[in-house]
Amino acid sequence: MISPITKVIQLAFVVNNLEAGIERYRQMFGLTNWEVYTLAPPSLKHLRYHGNHGQFSLRQAVAMSKDGMQYELIEPLTGPSIYHDFLELHGEGLHHIACEYTGSFDEAISQFYQLGVVPVMQGQWGEIRFAYMDTKKKIGTCVEIWDIPNNYKFPIPEKIVP
């Protein structure tokens, strides 16, 4: 079985404090125009954590590099979540990569299952479905995939940090 992954499109890091993280990543990578969002119920729904019903929230900031790579910083708020797990085990750092994939979202998850890889956390934010696949033993980090409907309009960020 061949992996459904076709391209890495995002590097995501878990941080203890979003504002401090934005400043560090701005200085290190020259990233500007961070779009900040809070993801929480009710817009964050259908949550699963290790196969069971989940309930978590987070703050995130996203910025694009000049070469088109998206960087994401995640500050976990409520949990439990794989973000909390990561901070407890490793501290701040690279948490996952997000990837484009072949086929539909559901087909990609099915292909991961065929590779022996299951979702460790999944849900929906607005109309966007997401799944974090447990690829840590295979590649050393988690893989996220998402399903964004065609012509989807992202919410207006809470703020943009230059």
JOMOUR-V904462 format. One record per residue. N is the residue number from 1. RES is the residue in one small letter. NEAR is the number of other C-alpha atoms within 8 Angstrom. Layout:
N	RES	NEAR
N	RES	NEAR
This chain:
1	m	5
2	i	4
3	s	7
4	p	10
5	i	9
6	t	8
7	k	7
8	v	9
9	i	10
10	q	11
11	l	12
12	a	13
13	f	13
14	v	15
15	v	14
16	n	9
17	n	7
18	l	13
19	e	6
20	a	7
21	g	11
22	i	11
23	e	8
24	r	8
25	y	10
26	r	10
27	q	8
28	m	6
29	f	6
30	g	7
31	l	11
32	t	9
33	n	8
34	w	12
35	e	12
36	v	13
37	y	10
38	t	9
39	l	11
40	a	9
41	p	8
42	p	5
43	s	9
44	l	13
45	k	10
46	h	9
47	l	13
48	r	13
49	y	13
50	h	7
51	g	8
52	n	6
53	h	8
54	g	10
55	q	9
56	f	12
57	s	13
58	l	12
59	r	13
60	q	13
61	a	13
62	v	11
63	a	12
64	m	11
65	s	9
66	k	5
67	d	5
68	g	6
69	m	10
70	q	11
71	y	12
72	e	12
73	l	14
74	i	14
75	e	13
76	p	14
77	l	8
78	t	9
79	g	9
80	p	10
81	s	12
82	i	9
83	y	11
84	h	10
85	d	9
86	f	12
87	l	12
88	e	7
89	l	6
90	h	7
91	g	8
92	e	10
93	g	8
94	l	8
95	h	11
96	h	11
97	i	13
98	a	12
99	c	13
100	e	10
101	y	12
102	t	8
103	g	7
104	s	7
105	f	10
106	d	6
107	e	8
108	a	12
109	i	10
110	s	8
111	q	12
112	f	13
113	y	9
114	q	8
115	l	8
116	g	6
117	v	10
118	v	9
119	p	12
120	v	13
121	m	14
122	q	13
123	g	12
124	q	13
125	w	11
126	g	7
127	e	7
128	i	10
129	r	11
130	f	12
131	a	12
132	y	12
133	m	14
134	d	11
135	t	11
136	k	8
137	k	7
138	k	5
139	i	7
140	g	7
141	t	10
142	c	13
143	v	12
144	e	12
145	i	13
146	w	9
147	d	8
148	i	8
149	p	7
150	n	4
151	n	4
152	y	6
153	k	4
154	f	4
155	p	4
156	i	4
157	p	8
158	e	8
159	k	7
160	i	9
161	v	8
162	p	5
